[in-house]
Amino acid sequence: MATSTHPSRRRARPGGRLARRTGLGLAAGLAVILMASACDSVQQVPWATYSQELQIQIDAARATHNCAALQAYLQAAKATSQAHEKATGFPNDALVAYIQAAQDVAGC
């Protein structure tokens, strides 16, 4: 009968605790990097004047390198800037800069 030299150690299982911790760590690290890369712009955009989903959609497009979606958001932001300023007092300049920064991060 074969005996193990380390009877108290368990064999690593794929998808076990270590794999889950590593996956969570990578996801958290990626989130920090993405937040840090757009930190200045995020604080300048008056997000309360836009739909609640807009920042999430832009960030998702940046994270997935969806250049077509980012271009569509940019065109919409530029086209609606005057109307947005009339309605809220804020032009879309900060939003445009935020989307352009997202395009740079995404490699568009």
Backbone torsions as a table, in degrees:
resi	resn	phi	psi	omega
1	MET	NA	129.2	-178.5
2	ALA	-83.2	137.6	177.9
3	THR	-116.2	151.4	179.4
4	SER	-87.7	145.4	177.3
5	THR	-78.2	-13.8	178.7
6	HIS	-130.1	76.0	-175.4
7	PRO	-65.0	-22.8	-177.4
8	SER	-82.7	-13.4	-178.7
9	ARG	-88.1	137.4	175.1
10	ARG	-94.8	154.2	176.1
11	ARG	-73.6	142.0	177.6
12	ALA	-69.4	134.5	178.0
13	ARG	-109.6	138.3	173.7
14	PRO	-59.2	132.8	-179.6
15	GLY	81.2	9.5	179.2
16	GLY	-75.5	-166.9	-176.9
17	ARG	-58.6	-43.5	-178.5
18	LEU	-63.0	-42.9	179.2
19	ALA	-63.5	-40.2	179.1
20	ARG	-66.1	-42.4	179.4
21	ARG	-64.7	-42.0	179.4
22	THR	-63.3	-43.7	178.6
23	GLY	-62.1	-43.1	178.3
24	LEU	-65.2	-39.1	179.1
25	GLY	-64.3	-41.3	178.1
26	LEU	-65.2	-43.0	179.4
27	ALA	-63.5	-42.5	179.0
28	ALA	-65.2	-41.0	178.6
29	GLY	-63.2	-41.9	178.3
30	LEU	-63.6	-42.1	179.2
31	ALA	-61.7	-41.3	179.5
32	VAL	-64.3	-43.2	179.4
33	ILE	-62.4	-45.0	-179.3
34	LEU	-65.3	-40.3	179.4
35	MET	-67.0	-41.7	-178.7
36	ALA	-66.7	-35.0	-177.4
37	SER	-69.2	-23.0	-178.7
38	ALA	-118.2	14.4	-173.0
39	CYS	-56.2	-49.8	-177.2
40	ASP	-62.1	-45.5	-177.7
41	SER	-66.9	-38.1	-178.6
42	VAL	-57.6	-43.0	-176.7
43	GLN	-70.9	-23.4	-177.9
44	GLN	-87.0	-23.6	-178.8
45	VAL	-77.0	127.2	177.4
46	PRO	-79.2	76.7	-172.4
47	TRP	-58.2	-27.7	-178.9
48	ALA	-64.1	-18.4	-178.8
49	THR	-90.4	0.7	179.8
50	TYR	-117.5	170.7	176.9
51	SER	-63.4	149.6	-175.8
52	GLN	-61.0	-28.6	-175.6
53	GLU	-83.6	-14.7	-171.0
54	LEU	-58.5	-49.9	-179.0
55	GLN	-62.7	-40.6	178.9
56	ILE	-62.0	-42.6	-179.6
57	GLN	-66.2	-42.8	178.9
58	ILE	-64.3	-45.4	-179.7
59	ASP	-63.6	-37.8	178.3
60	ALA	-66.7	-41.3	178.0
61	ALA	-63.7	-38.9	177.4
62	ARG	-64.5	-46.1	-176.9
63	ALA	-65.0	-31.7	-178.9
64	THR	-97.7	5.5	179.9
65	HIS	58.3	39.3	-179.4
66	ASN	-86.9	83.7	-174.9
67	CYS	-66.2	-32.8	179.2
68	ALA	-64.6	-43.5	179.0
69	ALA	-65.9	-42.8	179.2
70	LEU	-62.5	-38.7	177.8
71	GLN	-65.6	-39.2	178.4
72	ALA	-65.2	-42.1	176.9
73	TYR	-62.7	-40.8	180.0
74	LEU	-63.7	-46.5	179.6
75	GLN	-62.4	-41.5	179.0
76	ALA	-65.3	-40.5	179.8
77	ALA	-63.8	-41.9	179.3
78	LYS	-67.9	-41.0	-176.9
79	ALA	-69.7	-26.8	-175.8
80	THR	-106.2	9.3	-174.0
81	SER	-60.8	-46.7	-178.7
82	GLN	-65.5	-42.9	178.7
83	ALA	-64.0	-40.1	178.8
84	HIS	-65.2	-39.1	178.7
85	GLU	-65.9	-40.7	178.1
86	LYS	-62.9	-39.7	-176.5
87	ALA	-77.8	-33.1	-171.9
88	THR	-120.8	-17.5	-174.8
89	GLY	90.3	-1.5	-179.3
90	PHE	-119.9	124.0	171.1
91	PRO	-73.7	172.4	-178.7
92	ASN	-87.9	17.4	-176.6
93	ASP	-56.9	-46.4	-179.7
94	ALA	-67.5	-37.0	177.3
95	LEU	-65.1	-43.3	177.6
96	VAL	-59.1	-45.5	179.4
97	ALA	-62.9	-39.3	179.0
98	TYR	-63.4	-44.1	179.9
99	ILE	-67.3	-40.8	178.2
100	GLN	-63.4	-38.6	176.5
101	ALA	-65.4	-38.4	177.0
102	ALA	-63.1	-39.8	177.6
103	GLN	-62.9	-40.8	178.9
104	ASP	-62.9	-45.3	179.8
105	VAL	-63.6	-39.0	-178.9
106	ALA	-75.0	-13.3	-179.9
107	GLY	81.4	28.3	-178.9
108	CYS	-82.6	NA	NA
